[in-house]
Amino acid sequence: MKYTAFARSWFLDPRRPALSSYPTEYDRDDDLPALEASLEAIGEYQRRLWANSKRALLVVVHGPDTSGKDSLIRTLATFADPAGFHAWSFSRPNAAEAAHDFLWRVTPFLPAYGQMVAFNRSHHEAVIGERVWPVRDEDSYDWPARFEAIRHFERHLVSEGTCVVKIWLHLSEQEHKQRLLKRLDKPRKRWKFDHSDIEGWKQRGHYQACAEEALVQTHTDEAPWFVVPGDDKPKARAIVAALLAEVLEQLAPEYPAEHPDILNEYRQLLAENGVS
């Protein structure tokens, strides 16, 4: 997959593992594509992807609580064809999921050829969230083996025709505080608040340290991580939408071409059945 300079500017740099070295705000409005235009492009190229059914796109969205994962995915779906777009959310593994290998729970939800699928959290929670809140005995985890498994898993997906784009919504500590308070203050957000939000805040430093290692260990040429400034939600959405519009255009630049003889046959059959 080839990326423009705009897209490459958001690549994680493995030489800079600390997320604190990345911006949480974006102030270069002059080179930020308009959100509406990018969303329309996503809708058009996602339909071409669906029509061709030769490639697939998996969008992985991660970030701390309140980073805007849900609203970002809703926005990306604005003009998407529901026949070819699906979104799935993965929280703490339940008992059945924890009884299997950590990739088991996401496998049934991977995109088929022609589909665009968004994961709100994903198999990467197995090397981020589970390090903070284990679901097994802690001494049973082999983190280097999990990192390696994820790299092989994603390389396999890419080699079979699925493009994997991984987004980390990077939030500042101050903005995280403000959004937690908003969840309590606003009725339309209050229902989302529970004890996990408080626990997530208490463990923010540990969670971010685990995320830093996981991003570096699972960032590959085939399946890169993009670190997107998340303090300004509209700008974060515009950045991600521009990235995905670019990716989808490369995956399915045109609708499938039909042979003229087949089209003539269809027209003839329609005419024979009173459609002319």
N, C-alpha and C positions, 0 to 999 in steps of 0.2 A: 504494500500500500504506500502510495506517495502522498506526502503532506506538504501543504504550502507553508510559507514562512509564518503566517498567522497561526496555523495549527502547531507547528514545531515550537513556537514560543511558549506553549503550555506544557511541553514534555517535562516529565520529571527528569532531573539530572542526577543519576546515581552517585555522582561525585559530591552532591549536596544532599545528604540524607535528611537533614533537619528541616521539618516543615516550617519552622520559624524563619527560615531564610527565603521563603516564598511570600509574595504579596497576598494580602487578603482583600485588597481593594484594587479597582482598575480605573485608571484616569485618562486613558488614551482614546477618547471617544471618536476621534477622527478616523481611526482605522477599524472600528467595530461595526460589522455589518448590522443593518437594521433587523431587529428580531422578527418582525412580520415577514420580511422578505425571506429570511432563512427558514421560517416555519412553512411558508408556501413552497419553498424548494424541497424541504423534507417531505411534504405531502406528495409532491409530484414525483420525486425520485423514489420514494418508498413504493408508490404505485407501480413504477417501472420495475423495481426489484421484485414485487409480487407478480407482475405479469411475466417476467422472464423465468422466475423460480430456479435460478442457477446458483445464486449466492445467498448468504444470510448475514444479518448484522446483530451482534449481541452488544448491548450497551450496559455496562456495569457502573452503577452510581453508588459511591460511598461518601462518607463524611460523618462528623459527630452529630449527635442529636441536635435538632433545630437547624441543620445546615441547609434545608430546603430540598431534600431529595424528592419528596412526594410532589411538591408543586412544580419542580423542574420536569419530572416525567409527565405530569398532566399537561404542561405547556408544550412539550415536544410532541404530544399526541394531537395537538390542535387540528391539524389538517391530515392526519394519518388515516389511511383506509383501515377500519377495524378488522377487516378480513385478514390483514397481513401484519397487524401490530398488536402486541400483547405486553403486559407488564406484570411482574411478579415480585412479591416482597418476601424477604427472608429475615426472620428475627432469630431469637435464641433457639437453638435446636431443641425440638421436643424429644420425648423418650424414644419414639420410633426412629427418628432421624439420628439421634446420638448412638443408637445401636448398630448403625451402618457406618461404612467409610464416609468421610466428610464430603466427598463429591456426589454421593448417592442422591441427596435431596434436591440438587439443582439439575441433575441430568434430564429428568423428564420435561423440564421447562425450557430447554435450549431451543433456539429457533430452527424451524424447518427451512429448507431452501425456499427463498422468496419472502421470508418473514423478517421483521425487525422486532426484537424483543428487548425490553428494558428490565434489568434486575435492580430493585431497590435493596441494597446490600446483596451479598452473593456468597459464593464459595470462599471469597476472601475473608469473610467473617471468621472462618475456621483458623485464620492466622492473625486475626486482630482481636475481635470480640472474645473469642474463646480463650485467649491468653489472659484477658482481664477477668472474665467470668467463665471458668472452666465448666464443662458438662461431664467430664470424666475425672478420674484420679490424675492429678497434675503430673505425676511421674510417668504416666502412660503416653504423654505427648512427645512426639519427635518433630520439633518445629522445622529443622533443616529438611527432613523428608517431606513435610507438607509443602514447603516452598518449592521443592523440586517437582512434586506431583502437580502443583498448579502450573508451573512452567510447561511441563510435558502435556498436560491437559489442554492448555490454551494453544500450544503449538499444533497439537493434533486438530483442534477445531479449525484453526487457520488453514492448515494443509488440506482440510476437507472442504473448504469453501466458505467458512464462517469468519467474517471480520469481527475482531474483538476490540472494542474501544472502552477504556476504563477511566472513569472520571472521579477525581477526589475533590469535593467541595471544601475548600480551605477557609475556615472561619477563625476570626480573631477571638481572643478570650473575652474582650469587652462586648463584642457583638453576640457571642454565645450567652453571656449574662442577660443582655437585653431581651433576647428572644425567649429565654426561659421565663422571664417576668411577663412577657406578652402572652405566653401560653396560659398564664393564670388570669390575666386581666381581660382577655377577649373571649366572649362566650363561644365564638366559632372555632377557637383554638383550645379552649379549656379542656375539652373532652379528651384531648391527646395527652394531657399531662398525667403522669403517674410516678410512682416511686423510682422507676428506672431512670427518669430524667434527673432526679436528685443524685442517684448513684452514679450516673454517667458524668455529672458535673464533678463529683468528688474524685472520680477516677480519671479525670480529663488528661492529666499529665501522663499517667501510665498508658492510657488508651492511645494517646498521640505517639508515644515512644514505640508502642507495638506497631502502630500504623506506619511509622517511618521505616522500620525495618522491613515490614511486609511489602511496602511499595517498592523499595529498592530491590528486594529479593525477587519480586515477580514482575518487574519492569523489563520487557524484552522488545526487540525490534518488531516482532510479530504482533505483540499485544502490549502496547505502551500504556503507561499511566499519564493522564493529563491532570495537572494540578491547577484548578480553576479558582480564582479569587471569589469567595462566597459572601463577603459582607454586604454587598449590594445585590439583592436577588435579581432584579431586572437585567443587570449587566451580566451576571453569572449565566442566566438563561440565554442571553444573546450570544455569549461566547460558545456555550455548548451547542446551541442550535446551529451556529455557523460551522462548527467542527463537523457535526453530523450531516449537514447539507453537503459539505465537501466530500465526505466519505461515501454517502449514498450516490452522489453523481458519478463517482468512479466505479462503484459496484454495478450500477445499472444506468448507463448514459442514455440508452435508447429503449423504446418499446420493441418487443420481438417482431421481426419482419416475417410476413406471411407470403408464400409463393403466389404469384398472380394467378396461376391455374386454379389454386385452391379457392381464392377469392371469387373467381369467375364461377366456379362450381357452386359456391354458396349463393351467389346472386341468382343463378339459374334455378336452384332448388327453391329459393324464396319466390321467384316469379311463378314457378309451377304451383305454388301454394297460395297464390293470390297476393303476394307482396311484391309490388313493383313500382 
